[in-house]
Structure formats: C-alpha cells, structure tokens
C-alpha cells in the first residue's frame, strides 16, 4: 500500500487558514477526489480547525501535513486506509477540547474534530507538538449516504 504525503508551511497569520483550506481542496482534487464529496468537506473543516488552533494559540508558524492512500493501479480503488491530517506547531501545551456555551463565538474546534474524525490525538514533537486526526473514507461515505436530502418543498413547510 502506498500513501501520498504532502505538506504546507503555514505562517503565524490567521489569513493562512483560508490558504490551508484552498490547498487541501487542490490536493484532494489532484488526487482524484471530488472536492465536494462528504470526506472532502470534512477534511477541509478539520484542517480549518486545527490550523486555526495552531496559529491563534501559539502565534508561531506551523506545518500542515496530509496523508492519503494512493489508488491501486490495477483497480483504481483507494485502499481502505484512513486519511490523516497532522498539524505541527511550536507549543508543547496539550490541546484541550472545550465545551463552548450557546452564545460563544469560539471554543468548538477540537469538539468538532472529535465528532468528525474516527480518531484524533497529539504528541510532543521536538520543541512543540503534533496534533493529528484520521478519517476513514468508507465510514464518511456511509454516514453521508444515511443523511436524508430535503427537497425544496420540505424547506417551505
């Protein structure tokens, strides 16, 4: 099994979060994945949250890494391997999910990561840390298939 790993250096500037989201969409599209597929939307949201945390809470540059299975040359199918997102930053402070109140405008990032990913965690890395998460593409597709689609009439009720 082969895994494609790509990474992006992110500067300590909140505007870099948008650049990271665009970069992920481009990488996914270049890898043959529909950028509007449920897993793509999930990955973009997770990247947005993890990069935001790194940039906002450390005030230092970070490195975003994306690891994806390479489709099998014979069948064209990707091996059932999770897609992994990692963000390395310069802080050794452990990430701690918060439970934001209803009116809070922040504090939900890691809670979203926890809900959207199959696994997530962190570990010390050099003088900082690395926060990671994994998403099983098959599980994401199965959940998306179960979500009912509302037609235009239902929205008007």
Protein Blocks (a to p, Z undefined) as FASTA:
>chain_A
ZZdddddddddbfklmmmmmmmmmmmmmmnopafkbmklmmmmmmmmmmmmmmmmmnopa
cddddddddddfklopacddddddddddfbfbdcddddddfklcghklmmmmmmmpmbdc
dddehjbccddddddfklmmmmmmmpccddfklmmZZ
